[in-house]
Amino acid sequence: MLFLIISAYILFEFILWGHRAVTMISSIRQYSIMPAGSWKPQEHAPRVSFIIPCRNESLNLPRLLPTLAAQDYPNLEIILIDDRSEDDTYEQLRNFAASHSNVIAVKGADKPAEWTGKAHALHQAVQRAKGEWLLFSDADTQHESHSVSSAMRHVLQNHIDFLTLTSHYLCESFWEYLIQPMAIGCFAVWFKLQKVNDPANVTPLACGHFILINQNAYKGLGGFESIKEEVLEDLALFKRAKSDGRYKFELSIGSHVFATRMYDSFGASWNGWRRIFMHSLDKNIGVYSRKICALVFNSLIPAILPLILGAVALRHPVWSGPFLGSAILLCFIYFLRSRSHKAIKAPFWPILFHPVSVCIVIGILLEC
């Protein structure tokens, strides 16, 4: 009986991961933003206001600012707002603005009690914006020179009102490499692009590192003032766009367009993903429990099963078949992870620590 149960389990996992493979390949092909190349707007280039809030970003700005200065989009204003920083962030922004005519440095005011900090900073910056399109990004990003052009080409050619992009996720430390790709991979499974981009499906997801929205759509949705108490303002704005029904929205892969280093240590990665998991999964204990069970059943057990069955098969050769099947399954899982790593420009070697990465994500969900 145990032999049949384990054999059936391995077969089920092959079917599950095969389905994930088809979904992943389809998503990458359908929802990847490619460099604009020689594209230029056919007539007048719509004005874009590129808005970035900065709070205590003195270490990130030397990497960010040169990528903003290198943008090739012809009609671009850049608004950099200092969100009550305690370091020399504003001085760097002011110096950068002084040497670039299309850059505005804004000193943010104290936030009212009912506002979250980032939403209030963005709201202030929008008041200064003159663009027909608003592009919101973060100070921990680095943009290719065609970043704005590529995104604008995509929205104009596809008549999109609200575009949000995932990025090339930069990692430098051992633990970042173990946590980031696994956590991002979980999101890719939990929030499939086909469902997120389906107006008839309630599944929402957005990436605050890159949100490009038509000014009319932004105003029609009520702007940040309508979501001023939300911790994840990007997700809240996307939810409003999806439930509104008047605007075309899309979440796509932007790893060829820009990069970001979300967190710089194990502790920062743990706390950051805990916050993201909590709010994206609606602080629902039942949802957390299902995600944990799925990770154990579909990711952790397949990683350790070949070791167990291999030891059993040495004494009982009848188990050689299930052992071989479990080993092939694990190789298939590692292969799929390698393809997903390629899509987000992550290296292969963290996949070798797959069980550790799974356990870390499970731990974060347990703390939620």
N, C-alpha and C positions, 0 to 999 in steps of 0.2 A: 504493500500500500504506500509506504513512504517513497519507494522508488517511483511510483506513478505520480505522486503528488509533486515531487521535485522535478520530474521530467515535464509535467504539465506547466509548472511554474516557469521553467526555462523557456518553454515554447511561448507562453504568454508574454514574457519579457522581450523575446525576439519580435513579436508582433507589435508590442507597444513602442519599442525603440525604432522599429521600422517605420511606423506611422510618424514618429517624431522626426525621422530623417526626411521623409517626404515633405512634411510641413516646413522644416528648416530650409531645405533647398528651395522650396516654393517662395518662402518669405525673402530669402536673400536675393533671388532673381527678381521678384516683383517690387520689393521695397528697399532698394539701395540707391542712394543719391550719388551720382558720379560727377567728376569734375566738369565744369561748364565748357572747358576748352576754349574754342574761338567764339562761343556764343556771345551775342550782344542783343539787348532789347531791340525789337524791330523799329520802334519809333522813340518816343520819349521814355527814358529810363525812370520808372517810378522812384520817388525819393524814399530811402530807407533810413530809419533812425535806429542805430545800433546801440542798445542800452545795456550797460553792465554795472551792477551794484558792487561796491567794494567795501569790505569791512576788515580792517587789519590785514591787508593783503600786500604788505611791503615786500614779502619774499616772492609772491607770484607775479607781481606787476612787471618785473624785468623780463619775464618770459612772455607775458601776454601782450604788452604794448607794442613791441615791434611787429607782431602778427596783425595787429589792427592797422598800423601804419602802412602795411604792405597790401591791403585790400585793393583789388582791381576794379571793384564796382564803381561806375562813373558818377553816381548821384547818392552819396553816402554822408550822413552826419553821425558822429559818434558821441554819445552822451555817457560820461563816466561819473557816477554819483558816489560820493564818500558817505557811507552809512555809519556815522558816529565812530570812526576809527580812533584807536588809542596809540597808533604808531604814525609813521610818516606817509601813510597812504595818500592823504590829500595833497601833500607837497609833491609827490611823484605825479599825481594826476594833473595838478596845476602846471607843472613844468612841461608835461607832455602836451597839454592843450596849448601852451604858449608857443610851441614850435610846430603845431599842425592846425591849419585854419579851419578844418572841418570837425574839430574836436572841442567839446564843451565839458569842463570840469565843474561839478556841482557839489556844494557842501550841504549834505542832507541835514534836515532839522530833526529834533527829537520826535520820536513816534508817540502818538496818542496811545492811551492804555489799551484800547480795543484792537489795535493793529498788531500784526506780527512784523518784525523788523524788516525782513526782505521785501514783503509786499508793500510796505510803506515807502521804502526807498525806491522801488520800481514805480510806484504811483507818482511820486514827486518827479521822477525823471520824465515820465510820460507827459507831464504838464509842460515840459520844455521842448517836447518833440514836435517836429514839423513834417515828419515823413508820412507818406501814404501807407507805408508798411512799418511795423515795429518788430525789431529783432532783439529778443532778450537772451542774454548769455551770462556766464559767470566769470569771475576773475581767475579761476583755476583752469581756464581753458587756453588752448593755443590753436589758432585758426590758420588754415591754408590760405594762400593769397586769393584763391577763387571761392572762398567760403560763402560770402554773400552772393556772388554771381551764380554759383551752382544752385543755391537754395532758391534764388529769385527765378532762375530759368525753370526750375521744377514747378514752382507754384503758378507761374504765368502760363506755362505750356499745359498744365493739368487743371487749371482753374481752381486752385486750392486756396481757401481762406485762412487756414490754420495749419501750419506745418511744425512738427516737433521732431527732433533727430536724436538718436543715440550716437555715441562718439567712439573714437579710438580711445580705449581706456589705458592710460599710462600707469605703469607700476614700476617701482624701483626697489622695494624691499621684498624679502622672502614671503612674508605673510600677506602682503598686498597681492602677490601673484597667486597665492593659494585661495584667497577670499574673493577677490574681484571677479574673475572669470566664472567661478561657481555661482556666486550670487546673481550675476547678470544672466547666466544660463538658466537659473531657476525662474527668473522673470520672463525669459523667452518662452519657457514652458507654461508658466501660469498665465501670462498675458500674451497670447499668440497674436501676431500682427494682423492676421486675417480677421480675427474677432475684434481687436481694438479698432480697426479701420472700417468695420461694418456698422453703418448707421443703425441697423436693426438689432445689434447686439449691445448689451449694456456694459461690456468689459471696457474700462478706461485705463489709460496709461499715458504719461507724458514725461518728457525729459527737460527739466528746467535749464540744462546747459545750453539748449538751443531751441527757442520758440520763435517762429516767424509768423506774425499774424497781421492781417489787413486791418488798418486803422478803423474802418467801418465795422468790422466784425468785433474788434476789441470793445468799441463803444456799445455795440449792440448787446454784448454779453455783460455789460455793466462794469467792465474793467476790474482792476484789483480792488476797487472799493467794495465790490459785491462779494469778495472773498477775503476781506481784510483780516479775518480771524483764523484763516486756514494756515496750518504749519507747512503743508506741501502745496504752495500756491499754484505750481505748474499743473499738478494733478487736478486741483479744484477747477482751474480755468478750462482744462480739457473736458472735464465732466460737464461743465456748463455748455460748452460748445456741442458736445455730443447729445445732450438732452434737449438743447434748443431746437435743433433740426433745420435751421436756416443756412448753416454754413458748412462748406465742405472741409473736412479735416483729414489729417494723415500723420501717422507715426511711421518714420522710416529710419533706415540705417545710414548714419552719416560718418562712418569711420574714415572715408576718403576726404572728408570735408574739414573736420576739426578733431582735436584731442583734448582729453581732460585727465588730470590726476585727482580723483575724488578724495582720497584719504592718503595719509603719509605714514601710518603706523598700524599695528594690530589693534590697539585700543580705539583709534579713530575709525578704523574700518568696522569694528564690532558695533560701536555706538551709532555710527552713521547708518549702517544697514538695519540696525534695530529700529531706528526712527522711521526709515523708509518702509520696512516690513509692517510696522505697527499701523501706519496711516494708509498705505496702499491696500492692506488687507482689512481695513476698517476696524481694527482692534477687536476682531472677532475670534474668540477662543476656539470655536468650532472650526473655523477656517485654518487657524494655526495648527490645530490637531491633525486635520486632514493633510496639510502640507508636510508635517513631520512624518506621518505614517507613510505618505507617498515617497518621501526621500529615503526612509529606511527600507521600504519594500522594493522600490524601483532603482535605487542608486547604491545604497550601502550594502545590502545583501548580495547583489550581483558582483560586488567588488571583492567580497570575502569568500563567497561560495566556492570558487575554484580551489582555494587553499584547503577547505574542508573536504570537498569531494576528492581532491587529489590524494589526501592522506588516507581516506577511506578506500579509494580504488587500489592503493598499494597492497592492502590486505584482502580486499574483495574485488577482484577484477570485473565482476558484473557491473560495478559502478563506473567503469571506464567511459561508457557512453555519456551519462550525465556529466561527468567531469569534463569531457571534451566539449560538450555542448555549452557548459558554463564558461569554459575558457574562451570559446569562440564568441560568446555573448559579451564577455568583458572586453575583448579586443574590438568588437563592434561598437561598444559604448565609447571606448577610448578613441576610436576613429571618428565617431560623430562629434565628440568633444573637440577633437583636433580641427574639424571643419568649422565649428562654431568659434574656436579660438582664432582661426584665420580670418573670419568675418569681422572680428573686433580687433585684429592685429595683436593678438596675445601669443606668446611662445608656447611650444609644446610641453616643455618639461613639467609645468605644474600639474598636468594631467596624471603624471606618475604618482602624485600625492592625492589622487581622487578621494580615497576613503577619509583622509584627514580633512579635506575641504568640505565634504558632505557633513562630517561631524561638527565642524565649526558652524555651518549654516543651521544645522539642527539646534545647536546650542543657542544661537541668536534667536531662533524662533521660540525656543523654550523660555528664554528670558522675556520675550514679548508677552 
